[in-house]
Amino acid sequence: MEGFIDMLPEECVSTILSFTCPTDTFRSSMVSSIFHSAAESDVVWERFLPDDYKDVVSRLVTPLAFTTKKELFLCLCNPVLIDGGRKSFKLERLFGKISYMLSARELSIAWGNDPMQWSWKSIPQSRFTEVAELRTTCWLEIRGKINTQILSPMTRYGVYLIMKISNRAYGLDSIPSEMLVEVGNKVCNGMTHLRHEDGKKQQMECLFYRNRTEVLRKRVIEGTERFLSEREDGWMEIELGEFFSSESYEEVKMSLMEVKGYQLKGGLIIEGIEVRPIDS
C-alpha cells in the first residue's frame, strides 16, 4: 500500500490533504515520506487559513516571522493582537476555526468614560493595554457586537465575558445580571450572579439585603442561569450565550446588564468579550 501511495505525484497528495483538516494533515504526515512532504505544502495550509488571512496579517500589532503557510497557521494558533491592540485573533488548532476577543475598549460600557464610575488601567495579567474597572455605579450595562462575516461559517459559537472580581467588590450579586446574545430574530438569554469569592462576605450581604433582594429578583427576565468559571490564563469567564454562524452575514449583539436593582456596585474588572467555537 505504501508503495502505491509513493507512486502518487506530490501535488496530487497535497490537493487531497487540502480537503481534510489540520488534524488529519498532521496525522497523515506520518504515513509516508511523500505524505510528509505534501503535508508541508502551501497548497494545503492556505486552504486551512481564513479567506481574509492577508487582511488579518496586515492588521497585526506585531509582525509575525514565518516563511510558509504552515508556519503562519501555527503562529495564528496563539492569540495575536490586531487593530491597534483593541482586538485579539486566534485560530483553533484542530480545525482552523476562528476566534475573536474584543477588548474592553471595543465594548460599549455605560458611563465608561466617567472616571467617577469606571477607571481604565493597565495590568500585567491582560493581553490588552487597558482593562476597565468598575468603581461604583447603579447601572451596569456592557454591550458588544461582531459580524459573522469575519467568523468561521457553519459553526456554533459561544460568547464569553472575560472578567475578574476584586477583593473590594460589593453589590454585584444582590440580584442576577441579565445576559443576551441576539442574531437576527434568534435570541439566547440567561442570568448570572456575579458572586464574590469571599463566602462569609456574601452570606452577610444576603442576610442584610434578603427582603429587598427577593423583591428585586422578580424584575429579572427568567433565563438559563450560568456560573463563573476560571480560565487557564487566570481570568474568570461567564457564558453570555451562543449562536450559529451560518453562511449569511449577520450582526451578533451581546450584552450583560443589571439595571433594575439600582443598588451601588463596584469591583468588577472587564478584560473583554471572547467569541469562540464551541466544541462539537
N, C-alpha and C positions, 0 to 999 in steps of 0.2 A: 504494500500500500504506500509506504514511504517513497519507494522508487517511482510510483506513478505520480505522486504529488510533486516530486522533484523534477518531473518532466514538464510541468506546467510553467509557462512564462511567468516571471515575477510580476509583471504588470497585471496579469490575469488574477493572480493571488491577491494583489493589492486591491484590485477592484472588488473582489469577493469580500475581503475583510472590511472594506469601507461601508458595506451594507450591514455590518454587525454592530457592535458597541465597543467602547473602550475595554470593558472587562473581558469580552470574548477575544479581542485582539491581543491583549496581554497574555491570555492563556494560549492562544494559537501560536504565539511567537516561540513557544517551547516544543512545538510539534516537530519541526524540522528546520534545517538551515535556510531553506527558501522561504518558509513562513516567517522566520525570524527577520530575514532581510526585508520581506514585503511589509511586515508589521512596523517598520521604521519609516515607511514611505509617507511623503507629504500628502499623497493622494488619499491615504487612509485618514490621517489626522485632520485634514482640512474638513472632511465630512463630519467629524465629531465636534469641531468648533462651531459656535453660533454663526448664523449668516452674517451678523453685523460685527464679527470679531475685530475687523480692522478699525471700525469706528470706536469700539471699546478700547483697543490698544492706543488709539490716538488721544483718548481722554485720561490716560493713566497719569497719576501724580508723579510716580517714579517709574521711569522706563524699565522694561524687563530685558534681561540678557538671554536671548535664545537664537538658535541658528536653524532649527527645524520646527515644523508644525507640532510635532510630538512634544518638544521641549516647551513650546508656548502653551500647549494644553496643560501640561503638568504644572507650569508656573501659575496658570489661572485656576488651578485646583486649590490654591491658597488665596485667601481674601486679598484683593488689591483695591487701593483707593482710586476713585475716579472723580471727575467733575469738581476739581479743586479740593478734594478731600471730603466732600459732603455726602458721598455715597461709597458703598463698598460692593464689589462684584466678585462672584465666585462661581466656578463650575464644579458640579458634583462628579467625583472621580469615576464612579461605576458606570454611569450612563451619559455623562456630559450635560446634565440638566442645569439650568441657570438659577442662581440665587442672587438676590439684591438685598442690601441693607441700606435704609435711609437714615442718615444721622439725625440727631435732634434738630439741627438747623434746617433740615429738609422738611420738617413737620410743621404743622400749624398748631401752635400751643397758645391757648387763650391767655392773654396778658403776659406772654412770654418775654416781651421787651420791657416789662415793668420791673425794675430792679428791686422793688419792694416785695414782689411776689415770686420772681424767678431770678436765679443767678446763673451765669454761664461761666464755666471754668474748665481748665484742663486737668485731667487726672491720668496717671500712668497706666491704669488698667484699661483704658479705652483706646480703640483703634483710631478714633476721630480726635481732632484737636480740641473739640469742645463737647461738653455734656451740659444738660440743663438740670439744675437742682431746684426743687420747689422749696421756697422759703415759707410762704404762707398764702393761702387762698381759700375761698369758699366755693370756687367754681373751677373744677378740674376738667379740662377739655383738651384732648390730644388727638389730632387728626392727621392722616397721611393719605396719599394716593399714588397709584402706579398704573401704567398701561400694560395690558397683556401683550402688546406688540413686542416688548423687549424681553418677555419671558419665553420659556420653552412651551411650544404648543402641545395640546392634548395631554396636559399634565395637571395633576391635582396639587395645589399649593396650600401651605399653612402660613398664617400671618402671626408674627410674634412680637410683642412689645418687650424690648430688652432694657432692663432696669435694675436698680438697687434700692433698698430701703435703708436709710441711715439710722444710726443708733438713737438719734434725737427725733425720729419720726413721730408724728401724732395725728390722730383724726382720720387716718387713711381707711380704716376698716369699720367705721361706725355703721355705714350701710354699704351694700355692694356697689361696685363700679359697673357700669354697663358697657358692653363691648359689641362692636358691629363690624362686619365685613360685607360690603354690598357690591355686586357686579350686575349691572342692568336691573332687572326685576327680581334677581335672586339675592336673598338676604340671609346671612348667618349671624345670629345674635347670641350673646351669652352674658354671664355676670361673674364677678370675682371679688373676693375680699383681699385687699392688699394688706395682708397681715404682717405685723411686726414680728421679728424672731423672738422678742422678749415675751415669753408666755405669761409671766406674772403681770407685766405691764398691761398686756392685752386683757387679762382677766379683770383687772381693776377698772379698765375703761369700760368693759362690757357691763360690769355691775353698776357703775356710776351712771351710764347712759342707757340702761336696759329699756326703760319705758319709751324714751324718745326714739331709740333705735328700732323698736318694734313698729312704731308708727311710721317711721321713715321708710322702712323696707317695703311697705305696702305700695309705695310710689314707684318702685323699681319695676321695669318691664321684665317679666319672667323669661328666663333663658337658661341654657345649659351652664351649670356652674363649673368654672375651671380654676385650676390652682397653680400657684407659682412653682417653678422647678428650677433647680440650679444647673447652670451650664458648666462645661469644662473650662471655659475662659474666666470663671469666677463671677460672672454676672448671673442675674436671675431672668427668667422669661415667663411670660404668660401668653397662651394662645388666644388671640383675639377672634379667630375663626378660620375658615378655609374656603377655597373656591376652586373651580375648574377653569384652567386656561385653554380655551378652545382655539380653533384656527382663525376665528374672527377677532378683531381688535376691540377691546372694551376697557373702560376705566374702572379700576378697583378702588373703592373708597373704604377706609378702615379707621376705626376710632376707639378710644377709651374715654368714658365720661363719668363724672359723678357731680351732677349739678342740681340735685334735688334735696340734698340734706342741709345745704347752706352752713355747715359747720366748718370751722377753720381746720385746715390740714396742712402738713408740711413734711419734709424729709424724703420725698420721692426723687430719685436721680434717674434721668432718662438718657440712655445712650442712643436709642433709635428704634426703628421697626424693621424687622427682617422678614423677607418673603422668600420662602424656600420650599423645594419639592417635598411632598410627604411620601415616605417610603411606602411602596406598594406591597 
